[in-house]
Amino acid sequence: MGFLVDITAQKKAESLNTWTAKILEMIAKGASTVSVYTEIALMYESRHQGLRCSMLELDGDTLLHGGAPSYQRHIAMLFTVLRMVLISALAAPQLILASRTG
């Protein structure tokens, strides 16, 4: 006689706990925010097939690229361009409005 027990959920939970502990250790040791954000993104990508994760940070009125390990470099650079567009829109909203109507 034998039986089969599905331990998939248990293994996923153990993996999440291990990865979370690693991230908390990185933070405690003063790792750079980019490396912490990258590790968080990789953790979520590993748990969800096909997911691509990007970590952004809002510093005052500035949107900063934190980490996007699975995006190609040119996609990551898009965040920098987006930041410049947002700053321009915040600095001169009348120009954005004029360009839409004109």
RAQUINOR-V796569 format. One record per run of one state. SS is the DSSP state (hx for helix, st for strand, lp for the rest). FROM is the first residue (numbers start at 1). LEN is the number of residues. If there is no record, write none. Layout:
BEGIN
ss=SS from=FROM len=LEN
ss=SS from=FROM len=LEN
END
This chain:
BEGIN
ss=lp from=1 len=7
ss=hx from=8 len=21
ss=lp from=29 len=4
ss=hx from=33 len=15
ss=lp from=48 len=7
ss=st from=55 len=5
ss=lp from=60 len=2
ss=st from=62 len=6
ss=lp from=68 len=5
ss=hx from=73 len=19
ss=lp from=92 len=1
ss=hx from=93 len=9
ss=lp from=102 len=1
END
